[in-house]
Amino acid sequence: MINVFPAVGRLLAAGVCSWLLLWPAVALAHERRDVGKYQFVVGWAGEPAFEGEKNGISLRILVRDSNEPVSGAEQTLKAEVLFGTQRKEVPLRAVFQQPGMYAGDLVPTKEGDYRFRFFGAIDGAEVNQTFDSADKMFNGVESIRAIQFPAAESPVATAPPVPAAAANSGAALAGLQSAAQAAQSAAASAQTLAIVGAVLGGLGLLLGGVAMLRNRPAAA
């Protein structure tokens, strides 16, 4: 009788190994593409990607026919991120203890679709490939508001700060106004004293005239 269990065991082991090799592409929304004799697996390092949160490019390079990881590509391969008309080159680095895995650190600041472009060479073979999240092969960046809790409060409106020059001018104007008011008060006081003096002087002259008239017949 032929024992089929060893053969079945080998098939199961091969299936498990294959699943483990493909797991990063299955677990994450990454695009898998043949590039010459290589295969690129591209997406975000963290899924889902949110605006304002640290993330980055995730790139895995394998030999297409053997699924062997390709090491050392960060030395000759470059990457850039594109959003609309803006672009930024992002240095690639090898991921520690994960052969064939590369990352480019990035903090996406806006929600929407992003493009990852890889250019340069791998072992002398030229590379110029662009991966676009608009193709729905990997996800774009989502708004952070969807997972914020509790709801962020609206900022209280405050008056804009007064420039120093304007503040100094205001202080000088206030000083001038105070001086003018003081001068007006002093002028009003002097005018009042002058009126009182004139009235008292007039009364004095009147009383003196009355006294002279009363004394004149007595003298006669």
Residue pairs with C-beta under 8 A, 6 or more apart in sequence:
19 26
21 67
24 30
24 41
24 60
25 32
25 41
25 60
28 43
28 44
28 47
28 58
28 138
29 43
29 44
29 47
29 137
29 138
29 139
30 41
30 42
30 43
30 58
30 60
30 137
30 138
31 40
31 41
31 42
31 43
31 131
31 135
31 137
31 138
32 39
32 40
32 41
33 39
33 40
33 42
33 129
33 131
34 40
34 64
35 127
35 129
36 64
36 125
36 127
37 63
37 64
37 65
37 125
38 61
38 62
38 63
38 64
38 70
38 122
38 125
39 61
39 62
39 63
39 64
39 67
40 59
40 60
40 61
40 118
40 129
40 131
41 58
41 59
41 60
41 61
41 62
42 57
42 58
42 59
42 60
42 116
42 118
42 131
42 138
43 58
43 138
43 139
44 55
44 56
44 57
44 58
44 138
44 139
45 55
45 56
45 57
45 58
45 103
46 53
46 54
46 55
46 56
47 139
48 139
48 142
49 55
49 108
49 139
49 140
49 141
49 142
50 108
50 141
50 142
50 143
50 144
50 147
51 108
51 109
51 110
51 111
51 141
51 142
51 143
51 144
52 107
52 108
52 109
52 144
53 107
53 108
53 144
54 105
54 106
54 107
55 106
55 107
55 108
56 90
56 103
56 104
56 105
56 106
57 79
57 81
57 90
57 92
57 102
57 103
57 104
57 106
57 116
58 101
58 102
58 103
59 79
59 92
59 101
59 102
59 103
59 104
59 116
59 118
60 69
60 100
60 101
60 102
61 69
61 70
61 73
61 100
61 102
61 122
62 68
62 69
62 70
62 100
63 69
63 70
68 100
69 99
69 100
69 101
70 100
70 122
70 123
71 94
71 99
71 100
72 94
73 92
73 102
73 122
74 91
74 92
74 93
74 94
74 102
76 120
76 121
76 122
77 92
77 102
77 118
77 119
77 120
77 121
77 122
77 127
78 89
78 91
78 92
78 118
78 119
78 120
79 89
79 90
79 91
79 92
79 104
79 116
79 117
79 118
79 119
80 87
80 88
80 89
80 90
80 116
80 117
80 119
81 87
81 88
81 90
81 104
81 106
81 114
81 115
81 116
81 117
82 114
82 115
82 116
82 117
82 130
83 108
83 110
83 112
83 113
83 114
83 115
88 106
90 104
90 105
90 106
91 104
92 102
92 103
92 104
93 102
93 103
93 104
93 105
94 101
94 102
95 101
95 102
95 103
108 114
108 141
110 141
111 140
111 141
111 142
111 143
112 140
112 141
113 132
113 133
113 134
113 140
113 141
114 132
114 133
114 140
114 141
115 130
115 131
115 132
115 133
115 134
116 130
116 131
117 128
117 129
117 130
117 131
118 127
118 128
118 129
118 130
118 131
119 127
119 128
119 129
120 126
120 127
121 127
131 137
131 138
133 139
133 140
133 141
134 140
145 152
162 170
